[in-house]
Amino acid sequence: MGRRSLFLSCVAVVALLLVNAPRSQCSGLEPRASAAPAPISFDPDENWDGIDGAWNSFTLSVGTPAQYVRVFPSTADQQIWTVQPLGCYQSSDSDCEDHRGWFFDFNKSTSWQDNGLWDLWIETNLGYYGNANYGYDTVGLGGAGQGGPSLSNQTVAALAVNDFYLGVFGLNAKPTNFTNFSDPSPSYMEDLRTQNLIPSKSFGYSAGAKYRGFTGTLASLTLGGYDAARFEPNNLTFVLGPDNERDIVVGIRSINVTGSGTTNVNMLSEPMDAYIDSTIPQIWLPLDACRKFEDTFGLVFDQTTELYLVNDSLHTQLLQQDPNITFTLGVGPSGGDTIDIVFPYSSFDLTAIPPYQGLTNQTRYFPLRRAANESQYTLGRTFLQEAYLTVEWENANFSVSQCVWPNQMAQNIVAIQPPTDGSDASKYTNASSSSSSALSTGAIVGIVIGAIVVISILLALLVLHHRRKHRRELEATEEKGASPMTEQPDDSRVFPKAELPAVEPVSRHGKDKADRADEQNPFDELNYRPNSAVTPTTPGSPSSPSTGFFTPHMSRHGLMSLSGPGTPSDPAEAENKEREIYEMPGDAPTRQEMDAPAVGEKQAMMMRERIYNGVDPLPSPTSGNGRDSLATRGSHTLSNRGSNTLSNRESNSLSNRESNTFRSSTLASSPVQPSDIISPVHSSDRGPLTPVHLEDRGPISPLQPEFNGFRFSFEGQPSEPSDLSEPAGSTSDSSLRR
């Protein structure tokens, strides 16, 4: 808690210094602002191009070396579209290349980077389709000698479809995503802003009007600003829509037609929203609005071309009437400010040439199209003949104003500043406001130095406090008698290690295993096992008693002694690694059964003869008289072992071994033949088998049987004659088998 308090105190002191720092009152020490770039006034050509009307075009230089093309500005597109030579491959028009605004052959450009064939995408909702070869190349503004900016690595499309007869210059600031959104290709507007060639991502545009003046009024296009001399200002500002495919959307409150021979008629039954798009030429309205236009102007809809074609007589009539068409715009369907954009009939008097919409001849038409749904409600280039559009992409707003036609087309270019704080307060101003309360350079330096000094002092105090605290802890530890360099472990967190107890202490000097192996341990001979009820403890352990502790100890002469208090013995070494580990006592089998070797067939037969007949088929190697040894060993074996082994274990040990041994002999040939084993005497003239009736016979040799009788009836041999009766009390073969 002490360190945290010191740290918080340090932070509080620095914050207090920053808050109470003196303010500079000298405005002359303000940092110099960098010069903002001026807007670009992109001058149009003096050409009027298009097969769907007469529109003022702009020239671009594309590729290396530069190839010049004429294009129309597009408020919906963000790319550069050009026409490639394949666009006139099957055309019968001898001036096809000129009518399509000249070609861009990307195969002749050394800076072209091909990106494949892609769809054109925009205007698909209006029935415009097509694709183009996309790539990256250098694009410059203006024709030869005009000195416009040139940007490399721009997204360029080379098309050959007829839906877009000329190329376009994209004014939209959104990027192009070919494969994913992680690595988009920036637009031309974005690169102009990034390279500091324009003050903001914005533009002001009017499509121009050929019907104005003797030679027409050219279009006006300003990048990064607008031309204030080309429109009447108003206070109505629109917000860009959320759909970036249809973002420049205005609300149309009404479309009124006025003039000689006509009454004030509203062509809309209800307000609607429409998208301003300079890529297409016509105005797309709902069907009921188109029907009212038909009734008011006497228009006839051509089902083949889907155009309102105008013949000569109708054209003359409409010129004489010269009606005005007024579009009343507002934000939303109702409420708020509105503006009026007034169009003369001349703005709707257009001429189309083949191959537009399948026409075979040049024909006048009224630029009105029937919209199938609200996604097709669009105001095209016809609308921008009399309307000036200003769009601020960074501020997300735009404005629409009525165009003016001064006698002398003097420009008044105004820069549009980008947003600085997220608001739109500085969107139409060039002046930059400065604050008189800004800190001077000296004040900032003083604050920084003071903060460094204060922090250094606080850190020094913190280190000193820590050292004193540590010294006090060491002194307290020394007073308690503990080592100052070690810390006492927390016994509550230490668990004892599980070990087996040792029985035999280990000498300090130790003996190797070979020395201990040579010693005779009396415990082994006596089959000694430590008492499981008493757990031996290690000398020196906390649980060892202080007196009366005795431990069996083996001397070098094999004698056992008891060591304890006052008894000299070798001290035990707790660190010795050679301590023997004894297993806990268990119900181990008797040594006679555990250590007995496996009994074979021959040994089993010899054992049976010793037990039942008292005959040892092999003379004792230690006695010269086999008869004496037989009598002696037979009596001992029968009396000592027969009483224990035969009576207690006959049914478990011998019977099981016999049955297993002889059952296996009947299945497989035995290496011991019947002739190799001495058969017992089964003559009917003898009494019961007893070990004391064989003294009148010589020693029985296992290789020379003295009778021709058979050993056992289950070996498959014929039994004794039936007239031989056994004396009473004798033991039969069946009893022996049992």
Secondary structure, DSSP 8 states (H G I E B T S, - for coil): -HHHHHHHHHHHHHHHHHHT------GGGS---------EEE---S-EE-SSS-EE-EEEEETTTTEEEEEEEESS--SEEEE-GGGGTT---TTHHHHTT-B--GGG-TT-EEEEEEE--TTGGGT---EEEEEEEEEEESSTTS---EEEEEEEEEE--SSS-SEEEE-----B-SS-SSS-B--HHHHHHHTTSSSSSEEEEE--BTTSTTT-B--EEEESEEEGGGEE--S--EE--S-TTS-SEEEEEEEEEEETTEEEEE--SS-EEEEE-TTS-SEEE-HHHHHHHHHHHT-EEETTTTEEEE-HHHHHHHHHH--EEEEEEESSSSSS-EEEEEEEGGGG-EEE-TTGGG-SS-EEEE-EEE-SSGGG-EE-TTGGGTEEEEEETTTTEEEEEEE---SS----EEE----SSSSSTTTT-------TT---HHHHHHHHHHHHHHHHHHHHHHHHHHHHHHHHHHHHHHHTTS-TT-----GGG---------SS---SS---HHHHHHS--HHHHTT----TTS----TTSTTS-SSS--EEEE-TTS-EEEE-TTS------TT-S-------------HHHHS-----HHHHHHHHIIIII---SS--TT-S-HHHHHHHHHHHIIIIIIIIIIHHHIIIIIHHHHHHHHHHHHHS--SS-GGGS------TTS-S--TTS-TTS---BTTB-S----S-GGGS-----TT----TT---HHHHH-
